Amino acid sequence: MFTRFQALIRDYFGFSHKETRGFLVLLFLTILCLLAPFLYRIIVKSDVPDTSVADQRKLDSLVTLMQAEEAKQPQFNRRIDNDKTTSERYSEPKLFPFDPNTINVADWQQLGLPRWLAERIDKYRSKGGQFRKKEDLLRIYDFPPDLYDQLEPYITLKEKAETKNVAGDFDQKERNEFTNKQPVSPERNGRYVSERPAKPALQPFDINTADTSQLIALKGIGATLAGRIIKFRDALGGFVSPEQFRDIYGIDSLALDELVKFGKIRSGVRKIPVNTASAEELDRLPFLSSRQAQVIVNYREQHGAYTSAESLKPIRILDAKTIEKIAPYLEF
C-alpha cells in the first residue's frame, strides 16, 4: 500500500524516487508538528492545585491589616504630600482670588491651567483683548467649562473707578478743559462744570459697508479690533448673520454687544460661482481649507455642475456644518 502511495505521488507531481521519499518525510514531520500539542496534553497530565480559597483568605487578611494601619496613622496622607517634589506640588491647582486681566502665565498655571492655554490667554490680552465679564473666559478657545465653574467664585474684575471731586476742586479732565480756556458754567454744587457740546448719539450702520472709523466709535472696539473686523468681513465677502460676529478673533462681550446693537446687515454678500470658480478662489473662504476647495473642484469635474447646497453633501470631506456656513457665499 505504501508503494502504491509512493507511485501515486510520483506520477501526480512528476517526482523522482529520491524526491518522493523526501516529500513523504517532510509530510510526516509537518503532521507530527501539528499534532504535537495535542499529544503532549494527552501524555503529560499536569494537575494544578486549586489555591483560590487560600489566596482569597490571604487577600482578606492583608486588606484588614492595611485598614488597621491607616486607622492608626491619620497623618499618612500628609506625609505623602510632603514627599512630593516641588514640580508635582506646583502642578496641583491652588485657588485664590484673581483678576484675569492682570495675572501672568505662572499664576494661570497655579490655578490649574496648562501652560499652552495660559500662553494663549496672555497672547489674547497682548493683542488688546480684555475680560469685562466673568463669562468672557469661556470665549478663549478650548477653555474647559468644568474648570471655569471651579474658578468662577474666585474671579474678581476691577472696574475703573471714576475720580470723585471734593467741593471746590477740579479733576484732571476739568483742569485740562479750564487750561484750554473752554467756557465753564458757574459753580454748581461746589464744582465747576465745563459746558461742552454733547456728542451726537450713535446710529445703526450697515456692517457690510462700514469703515474702521464707524467701528472705533463703538465701546470696547479700538483700532486693532476694528481692523480685524474689517479683515474678517472682507475675507467672508460680507456678514449674513450677527452670529458670525462671535467668530471674530479677540472680540469680548462688550464689543460684541455693541456690534450686535449698531452693526446691522443691510446689504448683500459677495458670492463665488461654485461651478466655474477655481480651487484658489474657493480657498479664500475662511471656512474652507485648501484641500476641501480642491476636492470641491475635482468632484465638480467628475460629476458635473452643482445645482444647490444639497448637491455638496455627497462630498465626504465636507460636514453639514461647513456646508451650512459656505452656502450663503456660493452662487449655483
GUBA-502308 format. One record per residue (C-alpha): residue number from 1; y, z, x. Coordinates in nm, 2 decimals. Example, Ala and Ser with C-alpha at 12.3 -4.5 7.8 and 13.67 -1.06 7.14 Angstrom:
{i=1&yy=-0.45&zz=0.78&xx=1.23};
{i=2&yy=-0.11&zz=0.71&xx=1.37};
REM end
This chain:
{i=1&yy=0.00&zz=0.00&xx=0.00};
{i=2&yy=0.23&zz=0.09&xx=0.29};
{i=3&yy=0.15&zz=-0.25&xx=0.45};
{i=4&yy=0.24&zz=-0.43&xx=0.12};
{i=5&yy=0.57&zz=-0.24&xx=0.10};
{i=6&yy=0.65&zz=-0.34&xx=0.46};
{i=7&yy=0.57&zz=-0.71&xx=0.38};
{i=8&yy=0.79&zz=-0.69&xx=0.07};
{i=9&yy=1.09&zz=-0.56&xx=0.27};
{i=10&yy=1.03&zz=-0.81&xx=0.55};
{i=11&yy=1.02&zz=-1.10&xx=0.30};
{i=12&yy=1.31&zz=-0.99&xx=0.10};
{i=13&yy=1.55&zz=-0.91&xx=0.38};
{i=14&yy=1.41&zz=-1.16&xx=0.64};
{i=15&yy=1.34&zz=-0.88&xx=0.89};
{i=16&yy=1.11&zz=-0.89&xx=1.19};
{i=17&yy=0.82&zz=-0.63&xx=1.23};
{i=18&yy=1.05&zz=-0.42&xx=1.45};
{i=19&yy=1.35&zz=-0.44&xx=1.22};
{i=20&yy=1.13&zz=-0.35&xx=0.92};
{i=21&yy=0.99&zz=-0.03&xx=1.09};
{i=22&yy=1.35&zz=0.07&xx=1.19};
{i=23&yy=1.47&zz=0.02&xx=0.84};
{i=24&yy=1.19&zz=0.24&xx=0.70};
{i=25&yy=1.26&zz=0.52&xx=0.95};
{i=26&yy=1.63&zz=0.50&xx=0.86};
{i=27&yy=1.55&zz=0.51&xx=0.48};
{i=28&yy=1.32&zz=0.81&xx=0.53};
{i=29&yy=1.59&zz=1.00&xx=0.72};
{i=30&yy=1.85&zz=0.92&xx=0.46};
{i=31&yy=1.63&zz=1.05&xx=0.18};
{i=32&yy=1.55&zz=1.36&xx=0.38};
{i=33&yy=1.92&zz=1.44&xx=0.44};
{i=34&yy=1.99&zz=1.41&xx=0.07};
{i=35&yy=1.70&zz=1.64&xx=-0.03};
{i=36&yy=1.76&zz=1.89&xx=0.25};
{i=37&yy=2.00&zz=2.12&xx=0.04};
{i=38&yy=1.76&zz=2.14&xx=-0.25};
{i=39&yy=1.46&zz=2.20&xx=-0.02};
{i=40&yy=1.65&zz=2.48&xx=0.16};
{i=41&yy=1.72&zz=2.66&xx=-0.17};
{i=42&yy=1.36&zz=2.64&xx=-0.27};
{i=43&yy=1.22&zz=2.75&xx=0.07};
{i=44&yy=1.48&zz=3.01&xx=0.16};
{i=45&yy=1.55&zz=3.26&xx=-0.12};
{i=46&yy=1.84&zz=3.48&xx=-0.05};
{i=47&yy=1.86&zz=3.79&xx=-0.26};
{i=48&yy=2.23&zz=3.91&xx=-0.26};
{i=49&yy=2.25&zz=4.27&xx=-0.37};
{i=50&yy=2.48&zz=4.34&xx=-0.67};
{i=51&yy=2.76&zz=4.56&xx=-0.54};
{i=52&yy=3.01&zz=4.51&xx=-0.82};
{i=53&yy=2.97&zz=4.86&xx=-0.96};
{i=54&yy=3.01&zz=5.03&xx=-0.63};
{i=55&yy=3.31&zz=4.82&xx=-0.54};
{i=56&yy=3.48&zz=4.90&xx=-0.87};
{i=57&yy=3.43&zz=5.27&xx=-0.81};
{i=58&yy=3.59&zz=5.24&xx=-0.46};
{i=59&yy=3.88&zz=5.05&xx=-0.60};
{i=60&yy=3.94&zz=5.30&xx=-0.88};
{i=61&yy=3.94&zz=5.59&xx=-0.62};
{i=62&yy=4.18&zz=5.40&xx=-0.40};
{i=63&yy=4.42&zz=5.34&xx=-0.69};
{i=64&yy=4.41&zz=5.71&xx=-0.79};
{i=65&yy=4.47&zz=5.81&xx=-0.43};
{i=66&yy=4.78&zz=5.58&xx=-0.40};
{i=67&yy=4.93&zz=5.71&xx=-0.72};
{i=68&yy=4.89&zz=6.06&xx=-0.59};
{i=69&yy=5.06&zz=5.97&xx=-0.27};
{i=70&yy=5.35&zz=5.81&xx=-0.45};
{i=71&yy=5.40&zz=6.12&xx=-0.66};
{i=72&yy=5.41&zz=6.34&xx=-0.35};
{i=73&yy=5.67&zz=6.11&xx=-0.18};
{i=74&yy=5.96&zz=6.03&xx=-0.41};
{i=75&yy=6.17&zz=5.91&xx=-0.12};
{i=76&yy=5.92&zz=5.63&xx=-0.03};
{i=77&yy=6.14&zz=5.35&xx=-0.18};
{i=78&yy=6.45&zz=5.48&xx=0.00};
{i=79&yy=6.26&zz=5.47&xx=0.33};
{i=80&yy=6.16&zz=5.11&xx=0.27};
{i=81&yy=6.52&zz=5.02&xx=0.21};
{i=82&yy=6.63&zz=5.19&xx=0.53};
{i=83&yy=6.36&zz=4.99&xx=0.72};
{i=84&yy=6.51&zz=4.66&xx=0.61};
{i=85&yy=6.71&zz=4.45&xx=0.85};
{i=86&yy=7.08&zz=4.40&xx=0.82};
{i=87&yy=7.04&zz=4.04&xx=0.70};
{i=88&yy=6.79&zz=4.15&xx=0.43};
{i=89&yy=7.03&zz=4.41&xx=0.30};
{i=90&yy=7.32&zz=4.17&xx=0.32};
{i=91&yy=7.14&zz=3.91&xx=0.11};
{i=92&yy=7.10&zz=4.16&xx=-0.18};
{i=93&yy=7.37&zz=4.14&xx=-0.45};
{i=94&yy=7.64&zz=4.40&xx=-0.41};
{i=95&yy=7.86&zz=4.40&xx=-0.72};
{i=96&yy=8.22&zz=4.50&xx=-0.70};
{i=97&yy=8.55&zz=4.40&xx=-0.88};
{i=98&yy=8.68&zz=4.07&xx=-0.75};
{i=99&yy=8.93&zz=3.80&xx=-0.82};
{i=100&yy=8.76&zz=3.46&xx=-0.79};
{i=101&yy=9.09&zz=3.30&xx=-0.68};
{i=102&yy=9.12&zz=3.51&xx=-0.37};
{i=103&yy=8.78&zz=3.63&xx=-0.23};
{i=104&yy=8.62&zz=3.44&xx=0.06};
{i=105&yy=8.28&zz=3.29&xx=0.12};
{i=106&yy=8.14&zz=3.61&xx=0.27};
{i=107&yy=8.24&zz=3.81&xx=-0.04};
{i=108&yy=8.08&zz=3.55&xx=-0.27};
{i=109&yy=7.76&zz=3.59&xx=-0.07};
{i=110&yy=7.77&zz=3.96&xx=-0.11};
{i=111&yy=7.79&zz=3.91&xx=-0.49};
{i=112&yy=7.46&zz=3.71&xx=-0.47};
{i=113&yy=7.57&zz=3.35&xx=-0.44};
{i=114&yy=7.40&zz=3.12&xx=-0.19};
{i=115&yy=7.62&zz=3.00&xx=0.09};
{i=116&yy=7.63&zz=2.64&xx=-0.02};
{i=117&yy=7.76&zz=2.75&xx=-0.37};
{i=118&yy=8.02&zz=2.98&xx=-0.22};
{i=119&yy=8.15&zz=2.70&xx=0.01};
{i=120&yy=8.17&zz=2.47&xx=-0.30};
{i=121&yy=8.39&zz=2.72&xx=-0.48};
{i=122&yy=8.61&zz=2.76&xx=-0.16};
{i=123&yy=8.64&zz=2.38&xx=-0.14};
{i=124&yy=8.74&zz=2.36&xx=-0.51};
{i=125&yy=9.02&zz=2.62&xx=-0.45};
{i=126&yy=9.14&zz=2.45&xx=-0.13};
{i=127&yy=9.19&zz=2.13&xx=-0.34};
{i=128&yy=9.42&zz=2.31&xx=-0.59};
{i=129&yy=9.15&zz=2.44&xx=-0.83};
{i=130&yy=9.23&zz=2.77&xx=-0.99};
{i=131&yy=9.03&zz=3.01&xx=-1.22};
{i=132&yy=9.26&zz=3.10&xx=-1.51};
{i=133&yy=8.98&zz=3.24&xx=-1.74};
{i=134&yy=8.65&zz=3.41&xx=-1.65};
{i=135&yy=8.46&zz=3.12&xx=-1.82};
{i=136&yy=8.61&zz=2.87&xx=-1.56};
{i=137&yy=8.35&zz=2.99&xx=-1.32};
{i=138&yy=8.09&zz=2.80&xx=-1.52};
{i=139&yy=8.28&zz=2.48&xx=-1.46};
{i=140&yy=8.16&zz=2.49&xx=-1.10};
{i=141&yy=7.87&zz=2.25&xx=-1.07};
{i=142&yy=7.53&zz=2.43&xx=-1.05};
{i=143&yy=7.68&zz=2.78&xx=-1.11};
{i=144&yy=7.39&zz=2.99&xx=-1.26};
{i=145&yy=7.47&zz=3.11&xx=-1.61};
{i=146&yy=7.25&zz=3.42&xx=-1.56};
{i=147&yy=7.45&zz=3.51&xx=-1.25};
{i=148&yy=7.77&zz=3.46&xx=-1.44};
{i=149&yy=7.65&zz=3.71&xx=-1.71};
{i=150&yy=7.59&zz=3.96&xx=-1.43};
{i=151&yy=7.93&zz=3.91&xx=-1.26};
{i=152&yy=8.14&zz=3.88&xx=-1.57};
{i=153&yy=8.23&zz=4.25&xx=-1.61};
{i=154&yy=8.35&zz=4.26&xx=-1.25};
{i=155&yy=8.58&zz=3.96&xx=-1.27};
{i=156&yy=8.95&zz=4.07&xx=-1.25};
{i=157&yy=9.20&zz=3.79&xx=-1.28};
{i=158&yy=9.55&zz=3.89&xx=-1.17};
{i=159&yy=9.83&zz=3.74&xx=-1.37};
{i=160&yy=10.16&zz=3.67&xx=-1.21};
{i=161&yy=10.39&zz=3.95&xx=-1.31};
{i=162&yy=10.74&zz=3.85&xx=-1.41};
{i=163&yy=11.02&zz=4.02&xx=-1.24};
{i=164&yy=11.19&zz=4.28&xx=-1.46};
{i=165&yy=11.56&zz=4.35&xx=-1.41};
{i=166&yy=11.73&zz=4.68&xx=-1.43};
{i=167&yy=12.06&zz=4.68&xx=-1.63};
{i=168&yy=12.34&zz=4.51&xx=-1.43};
{i=169&yy=12.11&zz=4.34&xx=-1.17};
{i=170&yy=12.02&zz=3.98&xx=-1.12};
{i=171&yy=11.67&zz=3.85&xx=-1.05};
{i=172&yy=11.62&zz=3.58&xx=-0.78};
{i=173&yy=11.64&zz=3.29&xx=-1.03};
{i=174&yy=11.97&zz=3.42&xx=-1.17};
{i=175&yy=12.11&zz=3.47&xx=-0.82};
{i=176&yy=12.04&zz=3.10&xx=-0.75};
{i=177&yy=12.20&zz=2.99&xx=-1.07};
{i=178&yy=12.50&zz=3.21&xx=-1.00};
{i=179&yy=12.53&zz=3.09&xx=-0.65};
{i=180&yy=12.52&zz=2.73&xx=-0.76};
{i=181&yy=12.82&zz=2.81&xx=-0.98};
{i=182&yy=12.64&zz=2.73&xx=-1.31};
{i=183&yy=12.81&zz=2.87&xx=-1.61};
{i=184&yy=12.69&zz=3.21&xx=-1.73};
{i=185&yy=12.73&zz=3.38&xx=-2.06};
{i=186&yy=12.90&zz=3.72&xx=-2.10};
{i=187&yy=12.69&zz=4.02&xx=-2.02};
{i=188&yy=12.41&zz=4.07&xx=-2.28};
{i=189&yy=12.21&zz=4.39&xx=-2.28};
{i=190&yy=12.31&zz=4.47&xx=-1.93};
{i=191&yy=12.21&zz=4.13&xx=-1.79};
{i=192&yy=12.39&zz=3.81&xx=-1.71};
{i=193&yy=12.21&zz=3.52&xx=-1.87};
{i=194&yy=12.28&zz=3.17&xx=-1.74};
{i=195&yy=12.34&zz=2.91&xx=-2.00};
{i=196&yy=12.10&zz=2.63&xx=-1.91};
{i=197&yy=12.02&zz=2.34&xx=-2.14};
{i=198&yy=11.67&zz=2.38&xx=-2.29};
{i=199&yy=11.40&zz=2.14&xx=-2.17};
{i=200&yy=11.30&zz=1.88&xx=-2.42};
{i=201&yy=10.98&zz=1.95&xx=-2.60};
{i=202&yy=10.67&zz=1.77&xx=-2.47};
{i=203&yy=10.55&zz=1.49&xx=-2.69};
{i=204&yy=10.19&zz=1.35&xx=-2.70};
{i=205&yy=10.14&zz=1.03&xx=-2.50};
{i=206&yy=9.88&zz=0.77&xx=-2.45};
{i=207&yy=9.64&zz=0.89&xx=-2.18};
{i=208&yy=9.52&zz=0.54&xx=-2.11};
{i=209&yy=9.87&zz=0.42&xx=-2.01};
{i=210&yy=10.02&zz=0.74&xx=-1.88};
{i=211&yy=10.15&zz=0.78&xx=-1.52};
{i=212&yy=10.15&zz=1.08&xx=-1.29};
{i=213&yy=10.49&zz=1.20&xx=-1.39};
{i=214&yy=10.38&zz=1.25&xx=-1.75};
{i=215&yy=10.07&zz=1.44&xx=-1.64};
{i=216&yy=10.26&zz=1.66&xx=-1.40};
{i=217&yy=10.48&zz=1.77&xx=-1.69};
{i=218&yy=10.18&zz=1.95&xx=-1.83};
{i=219&yy=10.09&zz=2.31&xx=-1.75};
{i=220&yy=9.83&zz=2.35&xx=-1.48};
{i=221&yy=9.85&zz=1.99&xx=-1.36};
{i=222&yy=10.00&zz=1.92&xx=-1.02};
{i=223&yy=10.05&zz=1.60&xx=-0.82};
{i=224&yy=9.69&zz=1.62&xx=-0.67};
{i=225&yy=9.52&zz=1.67&xx=-1.00};
{i=226&yy=9.74&zz=1.41&xx=-1.18};
{i=227&yy=9.64&zz=1.15&xx=-0.92};
{i=228&yy=9.28&zz=1.25&xx=-0.96};
{i=229&yy=9.30&zz=1.20&xx=-1.34};
{i=230&yy=9.46&zz=0.85&xx=-1.30};
{i=231&yy=9.20&zz=0.75&xx=-1.04};
{i=232&yy=8.91&zz=0.86&xx=-1.27};
{i=233&yy=9.07&zz=0.68&xx=-1.57};
{i=234&yy=9.11&zz=0.36&xx=-1.38};
{i=235&yy=8.75&zz=0.37&xx=-1.25};
{i=236&yy=8.63&zz=0.42&xx=-1.60};
{i=237&yy=8.85&zz=0.15&xx=-1.75};
{i=238&yy=9.01&zz=0.40&xx=-1.98};
{i=239&yy=8.91&zz=0.71&xx=-2.18};
{i=240&yy=8.72&zz=0.67&xx=-2.51};
{i=241&yy=8.68&zz=1.04&xx=-2.59};
{i=242&yy=8.86&zz=1.36&xx=-2.50};
{i=243&yy=8.52&zz=1.49&xx=-2.40};
{i=244&yy=8.54&zz=1.27&xx=-2.09};
{i=245&yy=8.83&zz=1.49&xx=-1.96};
{i=246&yy=8.57&zz=1.75&xx=-1.87};
{i=247&yy=8.41&zz=1.51&xx=-1.61};
{i=248&yy=8.73&zz=1.51&xx=-1.40};
{i=249&yy=8.67&zz=1.70&xx=-1.08};
{i=250&yy=8.88&zz=2.01&xx=-1.03};
{i=251&yy=9.02&zz=2.04&xx=-1.38};
{i=252&yy=9.04&zz=2.40&xx=-1.51};
{i=253&yy=9.06&zz=2.54&xx=-1.87};
{i=254&yy=9.45&zz=2.55&xx=-1.88};
{i=255&yy=9.48&zz=2.19&xx=-1.76};
{i=256&yy=9.20&zz=2.08&xx=-1.99};
{i=257&yy=9.36&zz=2.24&xx=-2.29};
{i=258&yy=9.70&zz=2.07&xx=-2.21};
{i=259&yy=9.54&zz=1.74&xx=-2.16};
{i=260&yy=9.35&zz=1.75&xx=-2.49};
{i=261&yy=9.67&zz=1.86&xx=-2.67};
{i=262&yy=9.90&zz=1.60&xx=-2.53};
{i=263&yy=9.68&zz=1.32&xx=-2.39};
{i=264&yy=9.60&zz=1.10&xx=-2.69};
{i=265&yy=9.37&zz=0.79&xx=-2.69};
{i=266&yy=9.58&zz=0.52&xx=-2.84};
{i=267&yy=9.48&zz=0.21&xx=-2.65};
{i=268&yy=9.15&zz=0.04&xx=-2.59};
{i=269&yy=8.95&zz=0.04&xx=-2.27};
{i=270&yy=8.87&zz=-0.24&xx=-2.02};
{i=271&yy=8.53&zz=-0.39&xx=-2.08};
{i=272&yy=8.29&zz=-0.56&xx=-1.85};
{i=273&yy=8.10&zz=-0.87&xx=-1.98};
{i=274&yy=7.75&zz=-0.75&xx=-1.91};
{i=275&yy=7.59&zz=-1.09&xx=-1.95};
{i=276&yy=7.80&zz=-1.25&xx=-1.67};
{i=277&yy=7.90&zz=-0.96&xx=-1.45};
{i=278&yy=7.76&zz=-0.92&xx=-1.10};
{i=279&yy=7.60&zz=-0.61&xx=-0.97};
{i=280&yy=7.92&zz=-0.52&xx=-0.78};
{i=281&yy=8.13&zz=-0.54&xx=-1.09};
{i=282&yy=7.88&zz=-0.31&xx=-1.28};
{i=283&yy=7.87&zz=-0.07&xx=-0.99};
{i=284&yy=8.24&zz=0.01&xx=-1.05};
{i=285&yy=8.15&zz=0.22&xx=-1.35};
{i=286&yy=8.12&zz=0.59&xx=-1.23};
{i=287&yy=7.81&zz=0.64&xx=-1.44};
{i=288&yy=7.61&zz=0.37&xx=-1.27};
{i=289&yy=7.46&zz=0.37&xx=-0.92};
{i=290&yy=7.44&zz=0.05&xx=-0.72};
{i=291&yy=7.06&zz=0.04&xx=-0.78};
{i=292&yy=7.10&zz=0.07&xx=-1.15};
{i=293&yy=7.36&zz=-0.20&xx=-1.15};
{i=294&yy=7.13&zz=-0.43&xx=-0.96};
{i=295&yy=6.84&zz=-0.36&xx=-1.20};
{i=296&yy=7.06&zz=-0.45&xx=-1.50};
{i=297&yy=7.14&zz=-0.79&xx=-1.34};
{i=298&yy=6.77&zz=-0.85&xx=-1.24};
{i=299&yy=6.65&zz=-0.76&xx=-1.59};
{i=300&yy=6.91&zz=-1.00&xx=-1.75};
{i=301&yy=6.79&zz=-1.28&xx=-1.53};
{i=302&yy=6.43&zz=-1.23&xx=-1.62};
{i=303&yy=6.46&zz=-1.16&xx=-1.99};
{i=304&yy=6.78&zz=-1.33&xx=-2.10};
{i=305&yy=7.12&zz=-1.21&xx=-2.22};
{i=306&yy=7.18&zz=-0.86&xx=-2.37};
{i=307&yy=7.27&zz=-0.85&xx=-2.74};
{i=308&yy=7.36&zz=-0.49&xx=-2.78};
{i=309&yy=7.33&zz=-0.15&xx=-2.61};
{i=310&yy=6.98&zz=-0.12&xx=-2.77};
{i=311&yy=6.86&zz=-0.41&xx=-2.55};
{i=312&yy=6.93&zz=-0.19&xx=-2.24};
{i=313&yy=6.67&zz=0.07&xx=-2.35};
{i=314&yy=6.36&zz=-0.12&xx=-2.20};
{i=315&yy=6.51&zz=-0.06&xx=-1.86};
{i=316&yy=6.33&zz=0.25&xx=-1.74};
{i=317&yy=6.58&zz=0.34&xx=-1.48};
{i=318&yy=6.85&zz=0.40&xx=-1.75};
{i=319&yy=6.81&zz=0.70&xx=-1.97};
{i=320&yy=6.96&zz=0.74&xx=-2.32};
{i=321&yy=7.25&zz=0.95&xx=-2.19};
{i=322&yy=7.35&zz=0.69&xx=-1.93};
{i=323&yy=7.33&zz=0.41&xx=-2.19};
{i=324&yy=7.55&zz=0.61&xx=-2.43};
{i=325&yy=7.81&zz=0.66&xx=-2.16};
{i=326&yy=7.83&zz=0.29&xx=-2.04};
{i=327&yy=7.80&zz=0.13&xx=-2.39};
{i=328&yy=8.18&zz=0.15&xx=-2.48};
{i=329&yy=8.26&zz=-0.03&xx=-2.15};
{i=330&yy=8.03&zz=-0.32&xx=-2.19};
{i=331&yy=8.10&zz=-0.65&xx=-2.37};
{i=332&yy=7.79&zz=-0.82&xx=-2.52};
REM end
